[in-house]
Amino acid sequence: MGGGGYPELFADELEQNTRMREAVREVSANGTPIYAECGGLIYLTEDLVLAAGHDNRTRDEHYTMAGVFRGGETRMPVRRVIGYVQGTASDKSPPLGSGAFAGHEFHHTDVRLADDTEYAYRLTRGGKGIKDNLDGAVCNNTMAGYTHLHPSSVPGMFRKFTNRCRSER
């Protein structure tokens, strides 16, 4: 779900598509595996805030997103983060299982999630993740993070994820 991109370009359209937002929230609540990177992470929060001053805005603009991560807010813009990362995933990671991985971060947003949010990744080199080098927020069978995983760093990544999807049917 998602990818780099700039969700602010489509914030209004994403908010207006209530059927899609409700469907995503429902399949997540039902335990269907969802894996989201970057823009997908933003979409899974409750609120996207485009801050005053961004693209000549005179006030903060709020847009309702899917709300899979309760209390989650994305704020744009903030200091840009760009770079390669390395980390370790726990067994809570649907696409990886546990083990080391490589990837990259590229974003100029700040996602804030509830204090009790569980995370599947700890970044050990580079990047910042969502909070304190933690990334890959987990809720039900949904995992979302800033890190764009590099599939060749985790042999069988796609196979692991599709097998997990099949086992949850």
C-alpha positions in Angstrom: 0.0 0.0 0.0 1.3 3.4 -0.8 4.8 4.3 -1.7 6.8 7.5 -1.9 4.5 10.0 -3.4 3.1 13.1 -2.0 -0.3 12.4 -0.3 -0.9 16.2 0.1 -1.5 16.3 -3.6 -4.5 14.0 -3.1 -5.5 14.8 0.5 -9.0 16.0 -0.4 -9.7 13.0 -2.7 -8.4 10.5 -0.1 -10.7 12.1 2.5 -13.7 12.1 0.2 -13.4 8.4 -0.6 -15.2 7.3 2.6 -16.0 3.8 1.2 -12.4 3.1 0.6 -11.4 4.4 4.1 -14.1 2.3 5.7 -13.1 -0.8 3.7 -9.4 -0.5 4.7 -10.3 0.0 8.3 -12.6 -3.0 8.2 -10.2 -5.5 6.5 -7.5 -4.4 9.0 -9.8 -5.0 11.9 -10.7 -8.4 10.5 -7.0 -9.4 10.5 -6.3 -9.3 6.7 -2.6 -8.7 6.3 -1.8 -5.1 5.1 1.7 -3.9 4.5 2.2 -0.2 3.9 5.2 2.0 3.3 5.5 5.8 3.6 2.4 7.2 1.9 0.5 4.1 2.9 1.5 4.8 6.5 0.2 8.3 6.2 -3.1 7.0 4.8 -3.5 4.6 7.7 -3.4 7.4 10.4 -6.5 9.2 11.4 -5.5 12.8 10.5 -3.3 14.4 7.9 -2.4 18.0 8.8 -1.0 20.2 6.1 0.6 23.0 8.2 0.2 26.7 7.7 3.0 28.0 5.5 3.2 24.8 3.4 2.5 25.6 -0.2 1.3 29.1 0.9 -1.4 27.8 3.2 -2.6 30.5 5.7 -3.8 28.0 8.2 -3.5 24.3 9.1 -5.7 22.1 6.9 -6.9 18.8 8.4 -7.9 15.7 6.3 -9.5 12.5 7.6 -7.5 9.4 6.6 -8.4 5.7 7.1 -7.9 5.6 10.9 -6.4 2.1 11.2 -3.9 3.5 13.8 -6.2 5.2 16.3 -4.9 8.6 17.5 -2.4 8.7 14.6 -1.6 12.0 13.1 0.6 12.9 10.2 2.0 16.5 10.0 3.5 18.0 6.9 5.9 19.5 6.4 8.7 18.8 8.8 12.5 18.4 8.3 13.1 16.0 5.4 14.6 12.6 6.1 16.5 10.8 3.4 18.9 8.0 3.5 19.7 4.3 3.6 18.7 2.3 6.7 19.5 -1.0 8.2 17.6 -2.7 11.0 16.2 -5.7 12.7 12.7 -6.9 12.4 10.8 -8.8 15.0 8.4 -11.7 14.3 5.6 -9.1 14.2 6.7 -8.1 10.7 4.3 -9.7 8.1 6.6 -9.2 5.1 9.9 -10.2 6.8 9.5 -12.4 9.9 12.4 -11.7 12.2 15.9 -10.8 11.1 18.1 -8.1 9.6 17.0 -5.9 6.6 18.1 -3.0 4.5 16.0 -0.2 3.0 15.7 3.5 2.7 13.7 6.4 4.1 12.5 9.4 2.2 9.9 11.6 3.7 9.1 15.1 4.9 6.3 14.3 7.3 6.1 13.4 10.9 3.7 10.6 12.0 2.7 10.5 15.7 1.0 7.4 17.0 -0.4 6.4 20.4 2.2 5.7 23.1 1.2 2.1 23.3 1.8 1.4 19.6 3.8 -1.8 18.9 6.6 -1.7 16.4 8.1 -4.5 14.2 11.4 -2.8 13.3 14.3 -1.2 15.2 16.6 0.8 12.9 20.2 0.2 13.8 21.8 2.4 11.2 20.5 5.5 9.4 17.0 6.9 9.3 14.7 7.8 12.2 11.7 5.6 11.7 8.4 6.7 13.3 9.6 7.2 16.8 13.1 6.8 18.4 14.4 4.5 15.6 11.3 2.3 15.8 9.4 1.7 12.6 6.9 -0.7 11.2 3.9 0.1 13.5 1.7 -2.9 14.0 -2.1 -3.1 14.6 -4.0 -6.4 14.1 -2.2 -7.9 11.0 -1.5 -4.4 9.6 2.1 -3.1 9.5 3.1 0.3 8.3 6.3 2.2 8.4 8.5 4.9 6.7 11.1 2.3 5.7 11.0 1.2 2.1 12.3 -2.3 2.4 14.9 -3.6 -0.1 13.6 -7.0 -1.1 17.0 -8.4 -2.0 18.2 -7.8 1.6 15.6 -10.4 2.8 15.4 -13.4 0.6 11.9 -14.7 0.2 10.3 -11.5 1.5 7.4 -11.5 -1.0 6.9 -15.3 -0.6 6.7 -14.9 3.2 4.1 -12.1 2.9 1.9 -13.9 0.3 2.0 -17.1 2.4 0.9 -15.1 5.4 -1.9 -13.6 3.3 -3.0 -17.0 2.2 -3.0 -18.4 5.7 -5.3 -15.6 6.9 -8.1 -16.3 4.4 
